Amino acid sequence: MVKVIHLTPGEVQHFVNVASKCDFDIDISYNRYIVDAKSFLGVYGLDLRRPLKVSYDGYNSEFEEMLQSLAAAS
């Protein structure tokens, strides 16, 4: 599954905390940079001014709710 989100620097810690509770791999990317979404430094190092693509294969209700709240306008 792939979703597009916007993160602010203040939301990174919460995003990483929720992603870390998931028992499946989650990648977050911008252009050619792909990082583990469970890595605070990796996520914080991305250009947070741009839409970020979250890729994952699994389901966690808390993670889905968070992605919904961070969803980028289409």
Secondary structure by P-SEA (a helix, b strand, c coil): ccccccccccaaaaaaaaaaaccbbbbbbccccccccccaaaaaacccccbbbbbbccccaaaaaaaaaacccc
